[in-house]
Structure formats: C-alpha cells, structure tokens
Amino acid sequence: MTESEPGRAAGPAPARRWAAPVAVGVLVAVAACGQSPAAPPGPATLAATPRPPVPVPPAPTRSRGTRTPSPSPRSSACLGPVRYDLDLAETEVALLKSLCLAAGGVLRIKGIGPGEVSVDREDLVSRNYEAGVVDIRFLRAGTVGVTIPQGGESHTVAVVVV
C-alpha cells in the first residue's frame, strides 16, 4: 500500500487478508497427505459400505465388417482357386497322382512344348500355351485327367475340381 491512497492505513492489514486462505490451504494439504494413494479423496473413501462390482458386458461374438466362414463343400486337401505351378525341370510327374483345385484354379506346367499336354474333359477347362508354359484353367466342377509327357513316358494327373 502506498501513502497516496486515501482512507487506508499503512501497516500489516493486507497480510492479514491472505492469512486465512493460506492457512486453509495448508490444512487441506496436510489432511490430504494422510490418505492412501490408491483411494482418491471424495465420497467413495468416506463410505463404509463396499461398492458392488461393475458388470462387464459380454465379448462380441463377431467383429464388425467381417463375415463368418461358411461351410465349404471342398475338403481341406483342396487348394482353392489358386495357380499351381508344375516345373517339369524340378518335379517328377510320376509322383504326382492327383490334385484338388477349386473352380477357377490354374495348373501351370513349365518347360513343355506346344501340343504335348492333353486333357480328357475339354468342356471343363480352357487352355493356353506360350513360351514353354501351358496354363490349364479349370472352369467347372468335375474330374479332369491331365496327361503330361516326361522322360519318354506319359503320366496322367487326376485333377479334381470342386
């Protein structure tokens, strides 16, 4: 306070104005120090009865945006509508007796000449040859015998299409 303020006496009066709020703040801080850190101050710490547990909602059986898998008519041995590469330079065709693919699948035979591969069911496949590679696409369900020459012998692979 300055002497230029009229009606005010100089002295310790302003200090007394702040003494009460400061004292209350100190008392609150000291009282808070005695409480457990796990329980925040408030009505819950003053209550003598325990609170009932909060029920947990059941876990969702299905997440949004995904579909549940439907039973498939094909067995687990079938590869699905994939491309199966058969490189004749690395594979012994005599050991491959059968293959299971879904409709839309492709058997790609590498390292063979044009017209050397034959099928017994032309109505179930479409074929394409380019640069030593034969692609046989299986269009519909059924069993197709694919005959592949190797080492002077012809080997038939039964391709089951589901």
Sequence and secondary structure as in RCSB ss.txt:
>XXXX:A:sequence
MTESEPGRAAGPAPARRWAAPVAVGVLVAVAACGQSPAAPPGPATLAATPRPPVPVPPAPTRSRGTRTPSPSPRS
SACLGPVRYDLDLAETEVALLKSLCLAAGGVLRIKGIGPGEVSVDREDLVSRNYEAGVVDIRFLRAGTVGVTIPQ
GGESHTVAVVVV
>XXXX:A:secstr
  TTSTT   SSHHHHHHHHHHHHHHHHHHHHHTS TTS SSHHHH SS           SS TT       SS 
TT   S EEEEETTT  GGG  EEEE TT EEEEES  TT  EES GGGEEEEEETTEEEEEE SSEEEEEEEEE
TTEEEEEEEEE 
